[in-house]
Amino acid sequence: MTAATSPEAITTEGTDASGASFSANPSVTTVATLVPGTNEAVTHDVHAATTETVAAGEHHEAGEGGLPQLNTDHWAGQIVWLVVIFAVFLLLMSKVFVPRIRKVIDTRGATIAEDLANARANRDEAEAQAKQAAAETAEAHAAARKLAAEAVARSNAEVAAATAAEDEKLGKRLAEAEARIRAARDEAMGHVADIASETASLLVEKLTGKAATAAALKSALGKV
């Protein structure tokens, strides 16, 4: 018996998505027998088996081609890993990230509330101080007006007293002056009668050549 390799025995090796090697064209050995009359039948059977093997290899290669994510053989493992990753992520969010974020938010809210409370307290204190300052200012203005009124009253009283004293002094001086004037006038009037009597006596004596009597001069001056 003689063994020979057919042309279809050329092997084409490859690697699928899982890393396992396969042969697109598996090696086929054609066995030739020395028995007369049977060589053609054996060769025909071997050729048919080779054709079926090549077709199966091509079908397997076509089924495993494309993206590994779309291969249904890998979906079970992908779903398992997806669930594991999602569970780990959910655990991290619930135990680590969310508490930290909540703590930061609570701290910030407390800080803002404290700042608002301090601002309100400062505002109330400022308003109270402003009201107190306004009250003190009004009280100071009232005290100043009162002092000014008292000063004006004292000044007016002093002026009135000084004016009254000066008026009294002036009245006394005027009365004394009037008294002196009346005395001087009375004295002058007394001298006027004597002067008139002397003048009349001189005129009568000059005109008549005779001296006038005192009774005649008195009677004449009385008529005047």
ABEGO torsion letter per residue (X at the ends): XBBBBBAAABBBBBBBAAGBBBBABBBBBBBBBABBGAAAAAAAAAAAAAAAAAAAAAAAAAAABEBAAABAAAAAAAAAAAAAAAAAAAAAAAAAAAAAAAAAAAAAAAAAAAAAAAAAAAAAAAAAAAAAAAAAAAAAAAAAAAAAAAAAAAAAAAAAAAAAAAAAAAAAAAAAAAAAAAAAAAAAAAAAAAAAAAAAAAAAAAAAGBBBBAAAAAAAAAAX
